[in-house]
Amino acid sequence: MEEESREQALGKGYKYLAMGLRFAGGIVVFFFAGFLLDRWLGTTPLFLLIGTLAGAGLGFLSVYRELMADEKAHKADKAVRRPGGRR
């Protein structure tokens, strides 16, 4: 039983690591898209800043939604384990 909970904890760690990388990756991708758009249009930091902020906002929204879904699933799992919601 202890081995199973250890594997679950490790799986959650990877899940949260993936969320962090997705958040950072979104920022980096939008940063470079803004950078390239600025170079093409000659509008130095305008699209770089917009892209960075958009990447951060969208990355945050993605992580937030996944965390809220995870919390909802965790609460539902607890309710199934404990009939009546109490122990």
Jmol script that loads the backbone (N, CA, C; Angstrom):
load data "model"
ATOM      1  N   MET A   1       0.831  -1.196   0.000  1.00  0.00           N
ATOM      2  CA  MET A   1       0.000   0.000   0.000  1.00  0.00           C
ATOM      3  C   MET A   1       0.871   1.254   0.000  1.00  0.00           C
ATOM      4  N   GLU A   2       1.950   1.226   0.759  1.00  0.00           N
ATOM      5  CA  GLU A   2       2.842   2.381   0.824  1.00  0.00           C
ATOM      6  C   GLU A   2       3.481   2.643  -0.533  1.00  0.00           C
ATOM      7  N   GLU A   3       3.811   1.572  -1.243  1.00  0.00           N
ATOM      8  CA  GLU A   3       4.429   1.698  -2.562  1.00  0.00           C
ATOM      9  C   GLU A   3       3.476   2.367  -3.551  1.00  0.00           C
ATOM     10  N   GLU A   4       2.185   2.054  -3.433  1.00  0.00           N
ATOM     11  CA  GLU A   4       1.188   2.636  -4.326  1.00  0.00           C
ATOM     12  C   GLU A   4       1.050   4.143  -4.104  1.00  0.00           C
ATOM     13  N   SER A   5       1.003   4.571  -2.849  1.00  0.00           N
ATOM     14  CA  SER A   5       0.859   6.000  -2.572  1.00  0.00           C
ATOM     15  C   SER A   5       2.121   6.763  -2.987  1.00  0.00           C
ATOM     16  N   ARG A   6       3.261   6.111  -2.884  1.00  0.00           N
ATOM     17  CA  ARG A   6       4.514   6.736  -3.316  1.00  0.00           C
ATOM     18  C   ARG A   6       4.509   6.954  -4.831  1.00  0.00           C
ATOM     19  N   GLU A   7       3.994   5.970  -5.566  1.00  0.00           N
ATOM     20  CA  GLU A   7       3.900   6.102  -7.022  1.00  0.00           C
ATOM     21  C   GLU A   7       2.894   7.181  -7.401  1.00  0.00           C
ATOM     22  N   GLN A   8       1.811   7.291  -6.668  1.00  0.00           N
ATOM     23  CA  GLN A   8       0.822   8.329  -6.938  1.00  0.00           C
ATOM     24  C   GLN A   8       1.424   9.710  -6.700  1.00  0.00           C
ATOM     25  N   ALA A   9       2.180   9.843  -5.621  1.00  0.00           N
ATOM     26  CA  ALA A   9       2.814  11.127  -5.321  1.00  0.00           C
ATOM     27  C   ALA A   9       3.822  11.491  -6.407  1.00  0.00           C
ATOM     28  N   LEU A  10       4.560  10.505  -6.891  1.00  0.00           N
ATOM     29  CA  LEU A  10       5.525  10.752  -7.965  1.00  0.00           C
ATOM     30  C   LEU A  10       4.797  11.173  -9.240  1.00  0.00           C
ATOM     31  N   GLY A  11       3.680  10.540  -9.529  1.00  0.00           N
ATOM     32  CA  GLY A  11       2.886  10.904 -10.706  1.00  0.00           C
ATOM     33  C   GLY A  11       2.358  12.318 -10.610  1.00  0.00           C
ATOM     34  N   LYS A  12       1.921  12.719  -9.417  1.00  0.00           N
ATOM     35  CA  LYS A  12       1.447  14.090  -9.231  1.00  0.00           C
ATOM     36  C   LYS A  12       2.585  15.084  -9.399  1.00  0.00           C
ATOM     37  N   GLY A  13       3.764  14.699  -8.942  1.00  0.00           N
ATOM     38  CA  GLY A  13       4.922  15.574  -9.109  1.00  0.00           C
ATOM     39  C   GLY A  13       5.213  15.831 -10.578  1.00  0.00           C
ATOM     40  N   TYR A  14       5.137  14.780 -11.384  1.00  0.00           N
ATOM     41  CA  TYR A  14       5.357  14.948 -12.825  1.00  0.00           C
ATOM     42  C   TYR A  14       4.254  15.790 -13.447  1.00  0.00           C
ATOM     43  N   LYS A  15       3.037  15.623 -12.956  1.00  0.00           N
ATOM     44  CA  LYS A  15       1.913  16.395 -13.477  1.00  0.00           C
ATOM     45  C   LYS A  15       2.144  17.887 -13.221  1.00  0.00           C
ATOM     46  N   TYR A  16       2.579  18.227 -12.018  1.00  0.00           N
ATOM     47  CA  TYR A  16       2.818  19.630 -11.683  1.00  0.00           C
ATOM     48  C   TYR A  16       4.049  20.175 -12.398  1.00  0.00           C
ATOM     49  N   LEU A  17       5.035  19.331 -12.611  1.00  0.00           N
ATOM     50  CA  LEU A  17       6.201  19.734 -13.390  1.00  0.00           C
ATOM     51  C   LEU A  17       5.780  20.069 -14.819  1.00  0.00           C
ATOM     52  N   ALA A  18       4.922  19.240 -15.398  1.00  0.00           N
ATOM     53  CA  ALA A  18       4.435  19.474 -16.754  1.00  0.00           C
ATOM     54  C   ALA A  18       3.641  20.774 -16.819  1.00  0.00           C
ATOM     55  N   MET A  19       2.850  21.058 -15.781  1.00  0.00           N
ATOM     56  CA  MET A  19       2.102  22.317 -15.755  1.00  0.00           C
ATOM     57  C   MET A  19       3.047  23.516 -15.752  1.00  0.00           C
ATOM     58  N   GLY A  20       4.081  23.452 -14.946  1.00  0.00           N
ATOM     59  CA  GLY A  20       5.050  24.542 -14.887  1.00  0.00           C
ATOM     60  C   GLY A  20       5.782  24.734 -16.204  1.00  0.00           C
ATOM     61  N   LEU A  21       6.142  23.629 -16.838  1.00  0.00           N
ATOM     62  CA  LEU A  21       6.823  23.723 -18.126  1.00  0.00           C
ATOM     63  C   LEU A  21       5.898  24.270 -19.199  1.00  0.00           C
ATOM     64  N   ARG A  22       4.615  23.894 -19.139  1.00  0.00           N
ATOM     65  CA  ARG A  22       3.646  24.419 -20.102  1.00  0.00           C
ATOM     66  C   ARG A  22       3.468  25.926 -19.902  1.00  0.00           C
ATOM     67  N   PHE A  23       3.424  26.355 -18.655  1.00  0.00           N
ATOM     68  CA  PHE A  23       3.307  27.787 -18.350  1.00  0.00           C
ATOM     69  C   PHE A  23       4.518  28.544 -18.893  1.00  0.00           C
ATOM     70  N   ALA A  24       5.707  28.059 -18.580  1.00  0.00           N
ATOM     71  CA  ALA A  24       6.937  28.718 -19.045  1.00  0.00           C
ATOM     72  C   ALA A  24       7.056  28.647 -20.563  1.00  0.00           C
ATOM     73  N   GLY A  25       6.690  27.515 -21.140  1.00  0.00           N
ATOM     74  CA  GLY A  25       6.765  27.356 -22.590  1.00  0.00           C
ATOM     75  C   GLY A  25       5.854  28.322 -23.323  1.00  0.00           C
ATOM     76  N   GLY A  26       4.668  28.545 -22.780  1.00  0.00           N
ATOM     77  CA  GLY A  26       3.742  29.502 -23.382  1.00  0.00           C
ATOM     78  C   GLY A  26       4.317  30.903 -23.394  1.00  0.00           C
ATOM     79  N   ILE A  27       4.956  31.262 -22.304  1.00  0.00           N
ATOM     80  CA  ILE A  27       5.579  32.592 -22.231  1.00  0.00           C
ATOM     81  C   ILE A  27       6.695  32.708 -23.262  1.00  0.00           C
ATOM     82  N   VAL A  28       7.534  31.694 -23.343  1.00  0.00           N
ATOM     83  CA  VAL A  28       8.674  31.736 -24.270  1.00  0.00           C
ATOM     84  C   VAL A  28       8.202  31.780 -25.725  1.00  0.00           C
ATOM     85  N   VAL A  29       7.208  30.962 -26.059  1.00  0.00           N
ATOM     86  CA  VAL A  29       6.706  30.929 -27.441  1.00  0.00           C
ATOM     87  C   VAL A  29       6.111  32.275 -27.833  1.00  0.00           C
ATOM     88  N   PHE A  30       5.274  32.842 -26.974  1.00  0.00           N
ATOM     89  CA  PHE A  30       4.666  34.130 -27.288  1.00  0.00           C
ATOM     90  C   PHE A  30       5.702  35.259 -27.269  1.00  0.00           C
ATOM     91  N   PHE A  31       6.700  35.147 -26.417  1.00  0.00           N
ATOM     92  CA  PHE A  31       7.789  36.127 -26.392  1.00  0.00           C
ATOM     93  C   PHE A  31       8.493  36.168 -27.750  1.00  0.00           C
ATOM     94  N   PHE A  32       8.878  34.979 -28.239  1.00  0.00           N
ATOM     95  CA  PHE A  32       9.592  34.942 -29.514  1.00  0.00           C
ATOM     96  C   PHE A  32       8.698  35.324 -30.690  1.00  0.00           C
ATOM     97  N   ALA A  33       7.420  34.978 -30.613  1.00  0.00           N
ATOM     98  CA  ALA A  33       6.493  35.396 -31.670  1.00  0.00           C
ATOM     99  C   ALA A  33       6.400  36.929 -31.695  1.00  0.00           C
ATOM    100  N   GLY A  34       6.299  37.542 -30.529  1.00  0.00           N
ATOM    101  CA  GLY A  34       6.265  38.999 -30.453  1.00  0.00           C
ATOM    102  C   GLY A  34       7.564  39.622 -30.925  1.00  0.00           C
ATOM    103  N   PHE A  35       8.674  38.998 -30.563  1.00  0.00           N
ATOM    104  CA  PHE A  35       9.986  39.477 -30.988  1.00  0.00           C
ATOM    105  C   PHE A  35      10.110  39.462 -32.506  1.00  0.00           C
ATOM    106  N   LEU A  36       9.710  38.350 -33.119  1.00  0.00           N
ATOM    107  CA  LEU A  36       9.790  38.231 -34.578  1.00  0.00           C
ATOM    108  C   LEU A  36       8.833  39.198 -35.269  1.00  0.00           C
ATOM    109  N   LEU A  37       7.661  39.367 -34.712  1.00  0.00           N
ATOM    110  CA  LEU A  37       6.704  40.317 -35.273  1.00  0.00           C
ATOM    111  C   LEU A  37       7.237  41.747 -35.176  1.00  0.00           C
ATOM    112  N   ASP A  38       7.875  42.077 -34.066  1.00  0.00           N
ATOM    113  CA  ASP A  38       8.493  43.396 -33.911  1.00  0.00           C
ATOM    114  C   ASP A  38       9.597  43.631 -34.942  1.00  0.00           C
ATOM    115  N   ARG A  39      10.424  42.627 -35.158  1.00  0.00           N
ATOM    116  CA  ARG A  39      11.504  42.769 -36.145  1.00  0.00           C
ATOM    117  C   ARG A  39      10.940  42.957 -37.537  1.00  0.00           C
ATOM    118  N   TRP A  40       9.879  42.220 -37.844  1.00  0.00           N
ATOM    119  CA  TRP A  40       9.275  42.287 -39.179  1.00  0.00           C
ATOM    120  C   TRP A  40       8.601  43.638 -39.416  1.00  0.00           C
ATOM    121  N   LEU A  41       7.896  44.149 -38.393  1.00  0.00           N
ATOM    122  CA  LEU A  41       7.151  45.395 -38.536  1.00  0.00           C
ATOM    123  C   LEU A  41       7.941  46.630 -38.100  1.00  0.00           C
ATOM    124  N   GLY A  42       9.057  46.419 -37.413  1.00  0.00           N
ATOM    125  CA  GLY A  42       9.873  47.533 -36.945  1.00  0.00           C
ATOM    126  C   GLY A  42       9.237  48.280 -35.772  1.00  0.00           C
ATOM    127  N   THR A  43       8.516  47.575 -34.945  1.00  0.00           N
ATOM    128  CA  THR A  43       7.834  48.193 -33.796  1.00  0.00           C
ATOM    129  C   THR A  43       8.440  47.680 -32.491  1.00  0.00           C
ATOM    130  N   THR A  44       9.688  47.960 -32.302  1.00  0.00           N
ATOM    131  CA  THR A  44      10.432  47.383 -31.163  1.00  0.00           C
ATOM    132  C   THR A  44       9.690  47.468 -29.862  1.00  0.00           C
ATOM    133  N   PRO A  45       9.645  47.172 -28.888  1.00  0.00           N
ATOM    134  CA  PRO A  45       9.146  46.269 -27.859  1.00  0.00           C
ATOM    135  C   PRO A  45       7.634  46.063 -27.799  1.00  0.00           C
ATOM    136  N   LEU A  46       6.865  46.668 -28.708  1.00  0.00           N
ATOM    137  CA  LEU A  46       5.403  46.621 -28.595  1.00  0.00           C
ATOM    138  C   LEU A  46       4.873  45.186 -28.594  1.00  0.00           C
ATOM    139  N   PHE A  47       5.112  44.445 -29.672  1.00  0.00           N
ATOM    140  CA  PHE A  47       4.566  43.087 -29.757  1.00  0.00           C
ATOM    141  C   PHE A  47       5.309  42.108 -28.849  1.00  0.00           C
ATOM    142  N   LEU A  48       6.552  42.411 -28.550  1.00  0.00           N
ATOM    143  CA  LEU A  48       7.295  41.582 -27.601  1.00  0.00           C
ATOM    144  C   LEU A  48       6.610  41.630 -26.235  1.00  0.00           C
ATOM    145  N   LEU A  49       6.245  42.822 -25.790  1.00  0.00           N
ATOM    146  CA  LEU A  49       5.558  42.956 -24.500  1.00  0.00           C
ATOM    147  C   LEU A  49       4.161  42.349 -24.540  1.00  0.00           C
ATOM    148  N   ILE A  50       3.443  42.617 -25.628  1.00  0.00           N
ATOM    149  CA  ILE A  50       2.093  42.061 -25.761  1.00  0.00           C
ATOM    150  C   ILE A  50       2.160  40.536 -25.790  1.00  0.00           C
ATOM    151  N   GLY A  51       3.106  39.997 -26.544  1.00  0.00           N
ATOM    152  CA  GLY A  51       3.258  38.543 -26.631  1.00  0.00           C
ATOM    153  C   GLY A  51       3.619  37.921 -25.297  1.00  0.00           C
ATOM    154  N   THR A  52       4.525  38.549 -24.574  1.00  0.00           N
ATOM    155  CA  THR A  52       4.930  38.028 -23.268  1.00  0.00           C
ATOM    156  C   THR A  52       3.762  38.033 -22.294  1.00  0.00           C
ATOM    157  N   LEU A  53       3.028  39.137 -22.260  1.00  0.00           N
ATOM    158  CA  LEU A  53       1.872  39.218 -21.361  1.00  0.00           C
ATOM    159  C   LEU A  53       0.772  38.243 -21.777  1.00  0.00           C
ATOM    160  N   ALA A  54       0.555  38.098 -23.077  1.00  0.00           N
ATOM    161  CA  ALA A  54      -0.450  37.144 -23.552  1.00  0.00           C
ATOM    162  C   ALA A  54      -0.038  35.716 -23.203  1.00  0.00           C
ATOM    163  N   GLY A  55       1.223  35.393 -23.383  1.00  0.00           N
ATOM    164  CA  GLY A  55       1.707  34.049 -23.031  1.00  0.00           C
ATOM    165  C   GLY A  55       1.567  33.767 -21.554  1.00  0.00           C
ATOM    166  N   ALA A  56       1.873  34.748 -20.724  1.00  0.00           N
ATOM    167  CA  ALA A  56       1.744  34.578 -19.275  1.00  0.00           C
ATOM    168  C   ALA A  56       0.281  34.427 -18.891  1.00  0.00           C
ATOM    169  N   GLY A  57      -0.583  35.246 -19.469  1.00  0.00           N
ATOM    170  CA  GLY A  57      -2.005  35.166 -19.149  1.00  0.00           C
ATOM    171  C   GLY A  57      -2.623  33.853 -19.581  1.00  0.00           C
ATOM    172  N   LEU A  58      -2.335  33.444 -20.807  1.00  0.00           N
ATOM    173  CA  LEU A  58      -2.889  32.185 -21.296  1.00  0.00           C
ATOM    174  C   LEU A  58      -2.295  30.980 -20.573  1.00  0.00           C
ATOM    175  N   GLY A  59      -1.005  31.043 -20.251  1.00  0.00           N
ATOM    176  CA  GLY A  59      -0.385  29.954 -19.487  1.00  0.00           C
ATOM    177  C   GLY A  59      -0.986  29.839 -18.103  1.00  0.00           C
ATOM    178  N   PHE A  60      -1.205  30.982 -17.458  1.00  0.00           N
ATOM    179  CA  PHE A  60      -1.831  30.981 -16.136  1.00  0.00           C
ATOM    180  C   PHE A  60      -3.234  30.400 -16.216  1.00  0.00           C
ATOM    181  N   LEU A  61      -3.998  30.810 -17.215  1.00  0.00           N
ATOM    182  CA  LEU A  61      -5.365  30.314 -17.371  1.00  0.00           C
ATOM    183  C   LEU A  61      -5.379  28.797 -17.569  1.00  0.00           C
ATOM    184  N   SER A  62      -4.462  28.296 -18.357  1.00  0.00           N
ATOM    185  CA  SER A  62      -4.366  26.856 -18.594  1.00  0.00           C
ATOM    186  C   SER A  62      -4.062  26.095 -17.302  1.00  0.00           C
ATOM    187  N   VAL A  63      -3.084  26.587 -16.559  1.00  0.00           N
ATOM    188  CA  VAL A  63      -2.714  25.941 -15.303  1.00  0.00           C
ATOM    189  C   VAL A  63      -3.852  26.046 -14.288  1.00  0.00           C
ATOM    190  N   TYR A  64      -4.483  27.199 -14.208  1.00  0.00           N
ATOM    191  CA  TYR A  64      -5.589  27.403 -13.276  1.00  0.00           C
ATOM    192  C   TYR A  64      -6.739  26.434 -13.562  1.00  0.00           C
ATOM    193  N   ARG A  65      -7.106  26.313 -14.828  1.00  0.00           N
ATOM    194  CA  ARG A  65      -8.194  25.392 -15.188  1.00  0.00           C
ATOM    195  C   ARG A  65      -7.851  23.958 -14.828  1.00  0.00           C
ATOM    196  N   GLU A  66      -6.625  23.551 -15.078  1.00  0.00           N
ATOM    197  CA  GLU A  66      -6.238  22.177 -14.754  1.00  0.00           C
ATOM    198  C   GLU A  66      -6.226  21.948 -13.243  1.00  0.00           C
ATOM    199  N   LEU A  67      -5.758  22.924 -12.488  1.00  0.00           N
ATOM    200  CA  LEU A  67      -5.765  22.787 -11.031  1.00  0.00           C
ATOM    201  C   LEU A  67      -7.184  22.726 -10.472  1.00  0.00           C
ATOM    202  N   MET A  68      -8.082  23.517 -11.026  1.00  0.00           N
ATOM    203  CA  MET A  68      -9.475  23.495 -10.569  1.00  0.00           C
ATOM    204  C   MET A  68     -10.137  22.159 -10.912  1.00  0.00           C
ATOM    205  N   ALA A  69      -9.846  21.610 -12.078  1.00  0.00           N
ATOM    206  CA  ALA A  69     -10.373  20.303 -12.452  1.00  0.00           C
ATOM    207  C   ALA A  69      -9.794  19.220 -11.550  1.00  0.00           C
ATOM    208  N   ASP A  70      -8.522  19.337 -11.213  1.00  0.00           N
ATOM    209  CA  ASP A  70      -7.873  18.379 -10.321  1.00  0.00           C
ATOM    210  C   ASP A  70      -8.498  18.435  -8.931  1.00  0.00           C
ATOM    211  N   GLU A  71      -8.769  19.640  -8.449  1.00  0.00           N
ATOM    212  CA  GLU A  71      -9.393  19.791  -7.133  1.00  0.00           C
ATOM    213  C   GLU A  71     -10.804  19.214  -7.129  1.00  0.00           C
ATOM    214  N   LYS A  72     -11.547  19.453  -8.194  1.00  0.00           N
ATOM    215  CA  LYS A  72     -12.912  18.931  -8.301  1.00  0.00           C
ATOM    216  C   LYS A  72     -12.895  17.404  -8.313  1.00  0.00           C
ATOM    217  N   ALA A  73     -11.965  16.818  -9.053  1.00  0.00           N
ATOM    218  CA  ALA A  73     -11.841  15.358  -9.101  1.00  0.00           C
ATOM    219  C   ALA A  73     -11.442  14.807  -7.743  1.00  0.00           C
ATOM    220  N   HIS A  74     -10.573  15.522  -7.033  1.00  0.00           N
ATOM    221  CA  HIS A  74     -10.138  15.082  -5.710  1.00  0.00           C
ATOM    222  C   HIS A  74     -11.308  15.094  -4.730  1.00  0.00           C
ATOM    223  N   LYS A  75     -12.131  16.141  -4.779  1.00  0.00           N
ATOM    224  CA  LYS A  75     -13.303  16.216  -3.905  1.00  0.00           C
ATOM    225  C   LYS A  75     -14.308  15.123  -4.237  1.00  0.00           C
ATOM    226  N   ALA A  76     -14.499  14.839  -5.520  1.00  0.00           N
ATOM    227  CA  ALA A  76     -15.417  13.777  -5.929  1.00  0.00           C
ATOM    228  C   ALA A  76     -14.895  12.417  -5.472  1.00  0.00           C
ATOM    229  N   ASP A  77     -13.592  12.230  -5.553  1.00  0.00           N
ATOM    230  CA  ASP A  77     -12.981  10.976  -5.106  1.00  0.00           C
ATOM    231  C   ASP A  77     -13.166  10.788  -3.607  1.00  0.00           C
ATOM    232  N   LYS A  78     -13.011  11.862  -2.846  1.00  0.00           N
ATOM    233  CA  LYS A  78     -13.220  11.790  -1.401  1.00  0.00           C
ATOM    234  C   LYS A  78     -14.665  11.451  -1.071  1.00  0.00           C
ATOM    235  N   ALA A  79     -15.608  12.031  -1.810  1.00  0.00           N
ATOM    236  CA  ALA A  79     -17.021  11.780  -1.564  1.00  0.00           C
ATOM    237  C   ALA A  79     -17.370  10.330  -1.856  1.00  0.00           C
ATOM    238  N   VAL A  80     -16.731   9.728  -2.851  1.00  0.00           N
ATOM    239  CA  VAL A  80     -16.991   8.327  -3.185  1.00  0.00           C
ATOM    240  C   VAL A  80     -16.413   7.411  -2.115  1.00  0.00           C
ATOM    241  N   ARG A  81     -15.266   7.757  -1.589  1.00  0.00           N
ATOM    242  CA  ARG A  81     -14.623   6.929  -0.563  1.00  0.00           C
ATOM    243  C   ARG A  81     -15.370   6.951   0.754  1.00  0.00           C
ATOM    244  N   ARG A  82     -15.974   8.090   1.083  1.00  0.00           N
ATOM    245  CA  ARG A  82     -16.684   8.238   2.346  1.00  0.00           C
ATOM    246  C   ARG A  82     -18.172   8.454   2.081  1.00  0.00           C
ATOM    247  N   PRO A  83     -18.958   7.403   2.179  1.00  0.00           N
ATOM    248  CA  PRO A  83     -20.394   7.578   1.970  1.00  0.00           C
ATOM    249  C   PRO A  83     -20.968   8.573   2.979  1.00  0.00           C
ATOM    250  N   GLY A  84     -21.786   9.481   2.515  1.00  0.00           N
ATOM    251  CA  GLY A  84     -22.371  10.489   3.387  1.00  0.00           C
ATOM    252  C   GLY A  84     -21.445  11.652   3.645  1.00  0.00           C
ATOM    253  N   GLY A  85     -20.231  11.586   3.116  1.00  0.00           N
ATOM    254  CA  GLY A  85     -19.291  12.692   3.286  1.00  0.00           C
ATOM    255  C   GLY A  85     -18.595  12.721   4.642  1.00  0.00           C
ATOM    256  N   ARG A  86     -18.839  11.744   5.503  1.00  0.00           N
ATOM    257  CA  ARG A  86     -18.191  11.738   6.827  1.00  0.00           C
ATOM    258  C   ARG A  86     -17.553  10.396   7.093  1.00  0.00           C
ATOM    259  N   ARG A  87     -16.679  10.422   8.068  1.00  0.00           N
ATOM    260  CA  ARG A  87     -16.029   9.170   8.462  1.00  0.00           C
ATOM    261  C   ARG A  87     -16.048   9.011   9.935  1.00  0.00           C
TER     262      ARG A  87
END
end "model"
wireframe off; spacefill off
backbone 0.3
color backbone group
